[in-house]
Amino acid sequence: MKPFILTFYLSIALVQLTFAQGKLEWSETKKLTINDFKGTPPDPSTAQSLFVNFSQDVNVNKDKITHLKTFNAQVTNYFSQDSSWIDQTDPSRLRYVITHFDMNEWMVRALRKRLNENRELVLRGAHQAILDEVTNAFEKIKLAYDNESNYGNNPIGQMNWETRINEQLAALADYCKTCAANK
C-alpha cells in the first residue's frame, strides 16, 4: 500500500463571510468528486496521496446578528478546491475526504446548535469558549475516526463511521444551513 500524508487546515475565521472562487460549501446533495481537487500536486518524493484544506467561516459580528432568529447561516463549512489535491489512482482517498467533509459538517452543526443555545453569550461577544470547546471535541473525534478506519483503509471501520456521521447529521438537521428541510 502506498503511504500517504494527510494535512488538514482547519480555520475558524471570525471575519465577514466572503465567497472566494475555489471554495465549495458542504451540500447534502452534491458530494465531492475527483474533479473538485484543483491544487498543485506535491513533489512525488513526499509520497502524499492527498492534501486537503477545509475551513469553517464563523460570522458573529454583533451588528449583523442582533435580529437573527438563529445563527445557522452564520457558520459555513467549506472545501477549498485550489489548495486541495488527491491521488486519482487511489479511490479510497476520495471516500476518506468526503467522510472528513461530512464530519466537518457535523462539527459545524454542533457549533450552530451551541451558538443558538447560548444566544446571550454570542450577542455579548463571549462566544470564543464555545468555538474552542467544539473545535477541541471534534479534533478528538477526527482522531478516533482516523484510527478506527485506518485513514479510510479499513472498510468496516469506514462504514461504521459513515453510519455514525450520518446519524449525527440527521440528529442535528435543525442546524443545517443548506438542507432542503431548512429552506
N, C-alpha and C positions, 0 to 999 in steps of 0.2 A: 504494500500500500504506500502511496506517495505521501510523505509527511506534508503538513501544511501549518502555516502560522495564521492565526486569526487576529485581526486587530479591529476592535470596535472603538469608535469615538462617540462617547455619549456626552452630549452637551445640552444642558438645560439652560436656555438663554432667557433672561428676563429683559427682553427687548421687544420693541414693536414687531409684530409678526410681519415678515416680508416674504414674498413669494419669489424665490430665485429660480432661474431656469436650471433644470437638472435636479430638482427635488420632486420626489413623488410622495404624496400624502398617502398614509395607510388607507386601504379600502377593503371592505368586506367582500366585494365582488371581483376586484382585479388584483390578482396575486402577481408578485414579481416574476419576470421572465429573464432568461439569459440576456435578451436584448436591452434590458434596463441597466446593465452594467457598462458604463462608458469610460471608466478610469483607465489610465495608462498601465499596462502590465508591468509587474515588478521585474527586477533583474532575475533571470532564470536561476541563478546560483542561490537565491534565497529559498527556493523550494516552496514558496507560498502557493496555496491553491485558491486563496481569496483574500481580499481585504474589503471591509465594509464600513461605511460611515452612515450611522443613524443619528438623528437629532430629534430633540423634543423642544419645541418652542413654547414658552410659557409667557403669556402677556397678561399680567395682572396690574397694569397701570391703573392707579386709583381713579383717574379721571374717566377712564373708559369702562370701568366695571361697576360703578356705583349703582346703576339702574338695571343691571342684568339679573334675570331670574336664576340662571345657572352660569357656571364658569366653563361649561363643556366646550364652547367654541374658543376658549382662551388657551387651550392646550392642544398642540398638534404634534403628531408623530410622523416623522419624515424619513425617507431613504434618499441619500444623496447619490445620484447616478454618476456624476463626474468624478467623485472620489471613491468609487467602489469598483472593484474588478473581481472576476471569477474565472476559474479554470473551467472552460466549457467541456472539457473531456471527462469531468468527474460529476455525474448527475447528482450525487448525494450532497454536493456543496450548495446547490440551489435550494434544495429542500431544507437544509440546515439554516440558510439565511432567511428563508420565508418564515421558518419557525421562530427565529430571533425577532423578526419584524413583528410577527403576531404577539410575541411575548412583550415587546415594547409597547404594543397597543394595550395589552393587559395592564402594564405598568401605568400608562397614560390614563387609562380609565380609573384605575385605583387612585391616581393623583387627582383627577377631576372629582371623584367621589369625596375624597378627603377635603379638597378645597371647598366644595359645596357644603359639606357638613360643618365646616369651620369658617363660615362666611364672615363673621365679625373679625376674626383674626386676619383674614385676607384683606378686608376693607381697611383695616388699620395698618396694613403693610407688614404684618408679622407672620408671613407665610413661609419664610425660609426653612423653618424647622420641619414643616410638613414636607417640603420638597426634599430635604435631606433624608428624612425618615423613609419616604417612599423609595428614593433612589438607593439607599443603603439596603433596604429589604430586597429590592429586585436584583441587586448585584449578587446577593446570596442565592436567589432563585435561579439566575442565569448560570451561576457556577454549578449548581446542582444539576441543571439541565445538561450542561456540557459534560459533566462527569457521568451521569446516568445514561446519556445517549452516546457516550464516547464521541462527542462532537458531531453527532448525527450519523455515525457509522454503525451504531447498534440498532438494528431495525425495531426490535421490541421496545427498547428504551425510547427510541424516536417516536414510535406510535403512542406509547404511554404519555409522553409529554405533549404531543399534539392533542390528544384527548383532553388532558388536564387544561391546557391553554384554551381550547375551545369551550370547555365548561366554564372557565373563569370569564371568558369574553361574554358568554351568554348570561352569566350571573350579573355582570356589570353592564348589561345592554343599555340601561338608562343613562350611562355615561359615555356612550359612543357619540362622537362628533358627526360622523358622516353616514351612519347607518340609515337604511330606508325607514325604519320604525321611528326615527327621531326627526324626520323631515316634516 
